[in-house]
Amino acid sequence: MSTNTSRISPTAHYTAYVWFRNGMSHDALATPLGRAFFHAFEPFNLAVSHISGGLTLERMLLQRHRVIDHLLHEAIGSGQIGQLLEVASGLSPRGYRFAERYPELQVVEGDLPEMAATKERLLKANGLLRPNHRIVPVNVLLDEGPRSLASLVGTVLDPERRTAVITEGLPGYFDYRVVAEIWRRLAAMIRDTAGGRYYADLHVNAELEDLWIARAFMRALHFVTRGERTEPFSTAIEASRALENAGFDRATLHRPKAFHTRVEVPVLQRPDVIRVVEAEIRAGDGTPRS
Ligand SMILES: C[S@@+](CC[C@H](N)C(=O)[O-])C[C@H]1O[C@@H](n2cnc3c(N)ncnc32)[C@H](O)[C@@H]1O
């Protein structure tokens, strides 16, 4: 399989516009391309929403953005995290928002080289890059070399700190076997620091069963961005076993609805179609460190 997956990158513009439209981002990250994609997809979103209990791409994105932010604030607030790595960060505002809110936190964003350069340029030009915040080129498909996940520990990640890693909006583009390999690299990287947490969004086949339109959309999106067919995990149980096999000590696949009393998550009139992954690597000696 090719490790050049830059055809996925334009999707980051769509999500960037959703972050911005919902008051969670800076207008510098809301590109004209993102705005154009968003409006082009609106008729499709309205049609799907009508026949599927209020499901839209925007509501799904807000569910994952807000639940992941919430879990991250909780982990940082309870002193369990000393550094944050957002992989495949695209044009997400999370890096600059967390670096501003927690000056003691080391924040690193990683994406493919072109997207990482674009992000760095936009943040710098708008005064959004703080001393505790860095952007680096990284490719989750590489096992070794200067752009691999493994190369980050000891260069931009402190081996002595506990690490939170996010891959929001990435696993959905890859076949479940490739996702399992990415998880193996991430678990090894977190273990090379002082342990920590991993957060991501995920959809599984069993929870899309009644939604032929969502499945058809995913297939079309995968064909445009990957040029190949990809299969998600069949069930949430299969995905949590894969996380444990990849080296995580504990894995939970949250349903966004479960957070509705604590977080402003859109609640659908049907079962949720995404899960939010929260997985943990305990510190090497079994004692949590911060
Ligand atoms: C849907 S966007 C998600 C952006 C952001 N996380 C968000 O939720 O707003 C997917 C991102 O994955 C990045 N990406 C694609 N292939 C990658 C790879 N092999 N390694 C690292 N990042 C990758 C793309 O450049 C893009 O920024």
The ligand as an SDF file (V2000), in Angstrom:
LIG
                    3D

 27 29  0  0  0  0  0  0  0  0999 V2000
  -10.6400   14.6750    7.8550 C   0  0  0  0  0  0  0  0  0  0  0  0
   -9.1130   15.4890    8.0740 S   0  0  0  0  0  0  0  0  0  0  0  0
   -9.1940   15.6880    9.8370 C   0  0  0  0  0  0  0  0  0  0  0  0
   -8.5850   16.9880   10.3020 C   0  0  0  0  0  0  0  0  0  0  0  0
   -8.7680   17.2680   11.7980 C   0  0  0  0  0  0  0  0  0  0  0  0
   -8.2880   16.1810   12.6230 N   0  0  0  0  0  0  0  0  0  0  0  0
  -10.2020   17.5880   12.1370 C   0  0  0  0  0  0  0  0  0  0  0  0
  -10.9050   16.7250   12.6870 O   0  0  0  0  0  0  0  0  0  0  0  0
  -10.6340   18.7150   11.8650 O   0  0  0  0  0  0  0  0  0  0  0  0
   -7.8970   14.2010    7.8490 C   0  0  0  0  0  0  0  0  0  0  0  0
   -6.4450   14.6550    8.0080 C   0  0  0  0  0  0  0  0  0  0  0  0
   -5.5990   13.4920    7.9320 O   0  0  0  0  0  0  0  0  0  0  0  0
   -4.3790   13.8840    7.3150 C   0  0  0  0  0  0  0  0  0  0  0  0
   -3.6830   12.6630    6.8350 N   0  0  0  0  0  0  0  0  0  0  0  0
   -3.9940   11.9060    5.7610 C   0  0  0  0  0  0  0  0  0  0  0  0
   -3.1350   10.8660    5.6500 N   0  0  0  0  0  0  0  0  0  0  0  0
   -2.2730   10.9680    6.7010 C   0  0  0  0  0  0  0  0  0  0  0  0
   -1.1510   10.1870    7.1130 C   0  0  0  0  0  0  0  0  0  0  0  0
   -0.7570    9.0930    6.4270 N   0  0  0  0  0  0  0  0  0  0  0  0
   -0.4700   10.5780    8.2200 N   0  0  0  0  0  0  0  0  0  0  0  0
   -0.8400   11.6880    8.9040 C   0  0  0  0  0  0  0  0  0  0  0  0
   -1.9070   12.4620    8.5560 N   0  0  0  0  0  0  0  0  0  0  0  0
   -2.6100   12.1130    7.4620 C   0  0  0  0  0  0  0  0  0  0  0  0
   -4.8500   14.8070    6.2080 C   0  0  0  0  0  0  0  0  0  0  0  0
   -3.8040   15.6020    5.6840 O   0  0  0  0  0  0  0  0  0  0  0  0
   -5.9520   15.6040    6.9270 C   0  0  0  0  0  0  0  0  0  0  0  0
   -5.4340   16.7710    7.5130 O   0  0  0  0  0  0  0  0  0  0  0  0
  1  2  1  0
  2  3  1  0
  2 10  1  0
  3  4  1  0
  4  5  1  0
  5  6  1  0
  5  7  1  0
  7  8  2  0
  7  9  1  0
 10 11  1  0
 11 12  1  0
 11 26  1  0
 12 13  1  0
 13 14  1  0
 13 24  1  0
 14 15  1  0
 14 23  1  0
 15 16  2  0
 16 17  1  0
 17 18  1  0
 17 23  2  0
 18 19  1  0
 18 20  2  0
 20 21  1  0
 21 22  2  0
 22 23  1  0
 24 25  1  0
 24 26  1  0
 26 27  1  0
M  CHG  2   2   1   9  -1
M  END
$$$$
